[in-house]
Each structure stands twice: as C-alpha cells, then as structure tokens.
C-alpha cells in the first residue's frame, strides 16, 4: 500500500517529455517505458537515425548517487562491446538530470512475442533459444560482468538472433560473490548464478507459452509441463532447487545433451 502510494507520487511529479520535444538536439519520438531507475525514450538523432535515450528518474537524486547509474551502464556497454548488446553513444545531462544515449536494437522482445503476438514455443525451440541466450550471457560473464535483469522484456529476437538490452542493473562480478554477496532476490546477487536463475525463469516462460491447462487446480511447473525429465533436471539446477550451475560452459553442454536426446526420440 505504502509502496503503491509512493510510486504514484513519483509518477505525478515526474515530468514526461512529449513527442516532438527537442532535448540536446535529439527529437523525442515517444515514451518507451519506465523502470526502477530510468525513463526510456525513442529519439531521432540529427542524422535521422533512431536511438534510445534513458533518463535517470529525478527522485533517485534524493536517495542515491544518481550519476553512478549512468556510469555503471555506460561502463558495462563499453566493456562488453558486442553486436547483440546496444552500443553506447554518449552520456549527457539535461537540466541537472543525467541521461544515457544508446543504439536502438531492432528485435522484438519475448514479452511482445509471447503475450502480444501469441507465439508458442515447443520444448526443442525453447531449449534452442536458451542455448543462444546462455552463449551471450557467457560472453558477459567472461568480461567480468553479470546482467542481473534477464527478463522477457530485456531479451529480444532479431533477424540475426538474440539480443540483450537494459544493462542498468549490470555490475562487475564480485570475487567474493559466491559466499559474501548473496541477495534475498536471487536475480540481484552479484554472481553468475543470478543470471542462471533468471534464465531458468525465462525458459519457463517459453515452455508455458504452449501449455494448455486441463483443470483449474493449481500445480507446480513440474506437474504441469509435459517435458523430458532431462529438461526438468536442467530447470531444477537453474532455479537452484538442485545444485546450481557455476559456469556457462557446463550449462551449455547440458542443454546440448538434452537437445540431442529430444531430437533422437
């Protein structure tokens, strides 16, 4: 209740840029969305290309080092520098509020694909997508970072494969994260397994896209999903029910092994 009222107050007093407004030479096209720390806009650059501008939400100035949010995402994008992640363009400040300008990725989010377009994914299709995702996440981990926000609105399917966006919560991996940086929210832990946990939930979204309920009784995903036991075993490890994964290479090999079994049936 208190959280909801606080959020309403924040939204009421936060000015939203209108389409057509010019901000530091960029034309605002439309509001893309609001996150916990940033408001995201589609903008047109002076060369006519579309880009994404993320402005720090003004209330963050009251409770944290708001400039650090921009620095963190900028540093992550510059360090990772991968065609499947947005390219950092520039950072700036407008009327005392920092912002970040980055490449617009042209894929469709899995939130759009599943809930707006009604796309359904089979078990094999789901695992093939996850295999692509784990390879990208492994690249992030090898650069010493964890994403910490691998949700369906932040994973896109483009013409050339998967893309990952919104590195606002990304951080450098702590050398002591396995034992010292545990977080009550598994997805916010500063270790690789936070991303693996998120991948488990992403896989569940894909598998449930083709699920047809047969009764009103609520059941666990293991009871509801008619999937191979080997797929369940991978999910149990991703969700930290059984021994969790520590390395992307191990997860990649397990997914490949399961795909081999499914294709041999």
Secondary structure, DSSP 8 states (H G I E B T S, - for coil): -HHHHHHHHHHHHS----TT-EETTEEEEEEEEE-SSEEEEEEE-TTS-EEEEEEE-TTHHHHS-HHHHHHHHHHHHHHH--TTB--EEEEEEETTEEEEEEE---SEEHHIIIIIS-----HHHHHHHHHHHHHHHHHHHHTTEE-----GGGEEEETTEEEE---TT-EE--TTTTTT---SSGGGSSSHHHHHHHHHHHHHHHHHTT----SSS---HHHH----HHHHHHHHHHTTSSS----HHHHHHHHHHHHHHHHH-
